[in-house]
Amino acid sequence: MIGGPFQKIVTSEDRLREVLGHPGERALLKEQPGLDEHCRAFIERSPFLLLATSGASGRCDVSPKGDPPGFVLVLDEHRLAIPDGLGNKQLDGMRNILENPHVGLIFLIPGREDTLRVNGRAWIVEDDEILDRMVTSGKRPPFAIGVEVEEAFLHCPRAFMRSGLWDASRFGDELPSMAKVLWDQGALRSSSFASAEEYERAPEGEPEDAVLARPAPSWVDEDLDSAGPPRVCLRVFAHALHLDPRVVDPEFPGQIAAALPSR
């Protein structure tokens, strides 16, 4: 069929079956209605998963979740819980869950080529008995994503074998860092950071008091005057106040005076 952004678009399962055929008996039998001992063992050893969600409008998101092995709690054969709320605060997946509870999970174990897939319904929960068991490095997550499992199964390793995913020697490191990409795309140009390198050094979600305590960046021009307080480049104050130095009026000293600590 011709239409849309591509020339030949498949619009029916019949066409898919005509070309690809039907699943074999083993593929059908591997699906389980809950988490048996093998699924539980896989989850307990997995430090990383991908969470797929979709909002009411069809907007999709796939979010990575990771922590030391065992960070996902298996509550029983039909329920598991994933700590959440300590990320970048975009809330893409969580907002989708509020609108549409259906989720898909893929659990990975580094070096292992098969994966565990889990599909089900999810809720954002604040159960103390669950969150208290999720403390990692002294941090208790504010929320968890509770999943009621509808099906679980191990997925064949073919994609991992073909890609050689765990063989680091097959991949170079020619790509620029995420900070460099964001800087080149203009996303950081109006932030308090003076360069991609400074952004890269700052922890994600850094609180304002930590920003104020950071060492002055390379563009700081500090000229100590023995007759009075230091004269500091205007950009230092813009940096501390999360202002774009280009929009701070240097002729208006009130913005600077407000930022100065009492002496």
C-alpha positions in Angstrom: 0.0 0.0 0.0 1.2 3.5 -0.9 0.8 6.4 1.5 2.2 8.3 4.5 5.9 9.1 4.9 6.9 5.7 3.3 6.1 4.1 -0.1 4.9 0.7 1.0 3.1 0.5 4.4 1.8 -2.8 5.8 -1.7 -2.4 7.2 -2.7 -6.0 8.1 -1.6 -8.9 10.2 -2.4 -11.2 7.2 0.4 -9.6 5.2 2.8 -10.0 8.1 1.9 -13.7 8.5 2.2 -14.2 4.7 5.8 -13.2 4.9 6.9 -14.2 8.4 4.7 -17.1 9.2 3.4 -18.2 12.7 5.3 -18.7 16.0 6.4 -22.2 16.8 5.2 -24.2 19.8 8.2 -23.4 21.9 7.7 -19.6 21.5 4.1 -19.9 22.6 4.8 -22.2 25.6 7.5 -19.9 27.1 5.0 -17.2 28.1 4.1 -17.4 31.8 1.2 -15.7 33.6 3.4 -14.8 36.5 6.9 -14.7 38.0 8.2 -18.3 38.7 11.4 -19.0 40.5 13.5 -18.5 37.3 12.0 -15.1 36.5 12.5 -14.1 40.2 16.1 -15.2 40.1 16.7 -13.2 36.9 15.2 -10.0 38.4 17.2 -10.4 41.6 20.4 -10.4 39.5 19.5 -7.7 37.1 21.0 -4.2 37.6 19.2 -2.6 34.7 15.8 -2.6 32.9 14.0 -0.7 30.3 10.4 0.5 31.0 8.1 1.2 28.1 5.0 3.3 28.6 2.4 5.0 26.4 0.1 7.9 27.3 -3.6 8.3 26.5 -2.7 10.1 23.2 -0.3 7.3 22.1 2.8 9.3 23.1 5.4 6.6 23.9 8.5 6.6 26.2 11.2 4.0 27.0 13.0 4.8 30.2 16.1 3.1 31.6 16.2 2.2 35.3 19.3 1.0 37.0 20.8 0.4 40.4 22.7 -2.5 42.1 21.3 -6.0 41.4 18.2 -6.5 43.5 16.9 -2.9 43.3 13.6 -4.2 41.8 11.6 -5.9 44.5 9.6 -9.0 43.6 6.7 -8.9 46.1 5.1 -12.1 45.0 4.5 -14.1 41.8 2.2 -11.4 40.4 3.7 -8.1 41.7 7.0 -6.3 41.5 8.1 -2.8 42.4 10.6 -0.4 40.8 12.0 2.5 42.7 11.5 5.9 40.9 11.5 9.6 41.4 15.2 10.3 41.7 15.9 11.0 38.0 15.8 14.1 35.9 12.2 15.1 36.9 10.9 15.0 33.4 8.4 12.3 34.6 7.8 11.1 31.1 7.0 7.5 32.0 5.2 8.3 35.2 2.9 10.8 33.5 2.1 8.1 30.9 1.3 5.6 33.7 -1.2 8.1 35.2 -3.0 8.1 31.8 -2.5 4.5 30.7 -1.3 1.8 33.1 -0.1 -0.7 30.5 3.7 -1.2 30.6 6.4 -3.4 29.2 9.7 -4.2 30.9 12.9 -5.7 29.6 15.4 -6.9 32.3 19.1 -7.2 31.3 22.1 -8.8 33.0 25.5 -7.6 31.7 27.2 -10.4 29.8 24.1 -12.5 29.4 22.5 -12.6 26.0 19.0 -13.6 26.8 16.6 -11.1 28.5 13.5 -11.3 30.7 10.4 -9.5 29.4 7.5 -8.6 31.6 4.2 -7.1 30.6 1.5 -5.8 32.9 -0.3 -2.9 34.5 1.4 -0.3 36.6 0.6 2.2 39.4 2.7 4.9 41.1 2.7 4.0 44.8 3.9 5.4 48.1 3.6 2.3 50.3 6.0 2.8 53.2 6.6 -0.9 53.5 7.8 -1.0 49.9 9.8 2.2 49.9 11.6 1.4 53.1 13.1 -1.7 51.4 14.4 0.4 48.5 16.9 2.5 50.3 20.1 2.6 48.2 23.3 4.6 49.3 21.2 6.2 52.0 18.5 7.4 49.7 14.9 6.4 50.0 12.9 6.9 46.7 9.8 9.1 47.0 7.8 6.7 44.8 7.8 3.3 43.3 6.2 1.9 40.2 4.2 -1.1 41.3 3.5 -3.6 38.5 0.9 -6.3 38.4 2.4 -8.9 36.1 0.2 -10.3 33.3 2.9 -12.2 31.4 6.6 -12.9 31.7 9.1 -14.8 29.5 12.7 -15.1 28.6 13.6 -13.6 25.2 16.0 -15.4 22.8 19.6 -14.1 22.6 19.6 -13.7 18.8 19.8 -9.8 18.8 22.5 -9.8 21.4 24.5 -12.4 19.5 24.2 -10.6 16.2 25.1 -7.2 17.6 27.9 -8.4 19.9 26.5 -6.0 22.5 28.7 -7.1 25.4 31.9 -7.2 23.3 33.3 -3.7 23.9 36.2 -4.3 21.6 33.8 -4.0 18.6 32.8 -0.5 19.4 34.9 2.7 19.2 34.4 5.9 21.3 34.2 8.4 18.5 30.9 9.9 19.5 30.9 13.2 21.5 29.7 13.3 25.1 26.1 14.0 25.9 27.1 17.4 27.3 28.9 18.3 24.1 25.8 17.3 22.0 23.4 19.4 24.2 25.8 22.3 24.0 26.0 22.1 20.2 22.2 21.8 19.9 21.8 25.0 21.9 20.0 23.4 24.9 22.6 24.7 27.4 23.4 28.1 25.9 20.9 29.9 28.2 21.8 27.9 31.3 24.1 28.9 34.1 26.9 26.8 32.7 29.7 28.5 30.8 30.7 25.4 28.8 29.8 21.8 28.0 32.7 20.7 30.2 31.3 22.6 33.2 27.9 21.1 32.7 29.5 17.6 32.4 31.2 18.1 35.7 28.0 19.1 37.6 25.8 16.2 39.0 22.4 16.0 37.4 19.7 17.6 39.5 22.3 19.6 41.5 20.6 21.7 44.1 21.1 25.5 44.1 23.2 25.6 47.3 25.6 23.1 45.6 25.7 25.4 42.5 26.7 28.3 44.7 29.4 26.2 46.4 30.9 25.0 43.2 34.4 26.4 42.4 34.3 29.4 40.1 34.4 28.5 36.4 37.3 29.4 34.1 35.7 32.6 32.9 35.7 34.2 36.4 37.7 37.4 36.5 38.4 38.1 40.1 40.4 41.2 40.9 41.0 41.8 44.6 41.1 45.4 45.5 42.9 46.1 48.8 40.7 49.2 49.3 37.4 47.3 49.2 35.6 44.0 48.5 36.5 41.9 45.5 35.3 43.0 42.1 34.0 39.9 40.4 33.0 39.5 36.8 29.3 39.9 36.2 29.0 36.4 34.8 29.9 34.9 38.2 26.7 36.3 39.7 24.6 35.3 36.7 26.1 31.8 37.1 25.2 31.7 40.8 21.7 33.1 40.2 21.0 30.7 37.2 20.7 33.8 35.0 21.9 34.0 31.4 24.8 36.4 31.5 23.7 37.8 28.2 20.5 39.1 29.6 21.8 40.7 32.8 22.0 44.4 32.5 25.5 45.5 33.6 24.2 49.0 34.2 21.7 47.8 36.8 23.6 47.0 39.9 20.6 45.9 41.9 20.9 42.3 40.6 24.5 42.2 41.7 23.9 43.8 45.1 21.1 41.4 45.9 23.5 38.5 45.3 26.3 39.7 47.5 26.5 38.3 51.0 26.4 40.8 53.8 30.0 41.8 54.8 
